Amino acid sequence: MTQATVSAGDTAWVLVSSALVLLMTVGLAFFYGGLVRPKNALNTMMMSVVALSVIGVQWMLVGYSIAFAPATRGSAACRGLASTT
């Protein structure tokens, strides 16, 4: 089995894409805030920010291991899942 190298271009693209998604989530929060009554706008916007935070924590706990763990026995989609425990 060969060891894959990390491409600087691929890493930069993932970082730029992640930053754009982060900005999109904040824009979506403002959009949702504009759809409700003024007294509910802050709550609606904060729900989008909290959802972003929860997904970020889930990525750190489970997603990173699934995405970047070395291939082991079993399905390629669940490689490295055992290393999260």
C-alpha positions in Angstrom: 0.0 0.0 0.0 1.4 3.4 -0.9 1.2 6.5 1.3 -0.8 9.4 -0.3 0.8 12.8 -0.2 -1.0 16.0 0.8 -1.5 18.4 -2.1 -1.2 22.1 -1.3 -3.7 22.9 -4.0 -6.3 20.5 -2.7 -5.8 21.7 0.9 -6.2 25.4 -0.2 -9.4 24.5 -2.1 -10.9 22.8 0.9 -10.1 25.8 3.1 -11.5 28.3 0.6 -14.7 26.2 0.2 -15.1 25.9 4.0 -14.8 29.7 4.4 -17.4 30.2 1.7 -19.8 27.8 3.5 -19.2 29.7 6.7 -20.1 33.0 5.1 -23.1 31.4 3.4 -24.4 30.2 6.8 -24.2 33.7 8.2 -26.0 35.1 5.1 -28.6 32.4 5.5 -29.1 33.5 9.1 -29.8 37.1 8.0 -32.2 35.8 5.4 -34.1 33.7 7.9 -34.1 36.7 10.3 -35.7 38.8 7.7 -38.6 36.3 7.2 -39.9 36.5 10.8 -41.2 39.2 13.1 -38.6 41.6 14.5 -39.1 40.1 18.1 -38.1 36.6 16.8 -35.3 37.7 14.5 -32.4 37.2 16.9 -33.7 33.8 18.0 -34.0 32.6 14.4 -30.5 33.9 13.5 -28.9 32.3 16.6 -30.4 28.9 15.6 -28.4 29.1 12.4 -25.2 29.9 14.3 -25.8 27.2 16.9 -26.4 24.6 14.1 -23.1 25.7 12.5 -21.4 25.1 15.9 -22.9 21.7 16.5 -21.9 20.5 13.0 -18.4 21.8 13.6 -18.1 19.8 16.8 -19.5 16.7 15.1 -16.9 17.1 12.3 -14.1 17.2 14.9 -15.3 14.2 16.8 -16.4 11.8 14.0 -16.1 13.3 10.6 -12.3 13.9 10.6 -11.7 10.3 11.5 -13.9 9.0 8.8 -12.4 11.3 6.2 -8.7 11.0 6.9 -8.1 7.7 8.6 -6.0 5.2 6.7 -8.0 2.5 4.9 -8.6 -0.6 7.0 -10.8 -3.7 6.7 -14.4 -3.1 5.8 -16.2 -0.5 3.8 -14.3 2.5 2.5 -17.1 4.8 3.7 -16.5 3.7 7.4 -12.7 3.5 7.4 -11.2 4.6 10.7 -14.6 4.8 12.5 -13.3 2.5 15.2 -10.5 4.9 16.1 -13.0 7.5 17.4 -13.6 5.5 20.6 
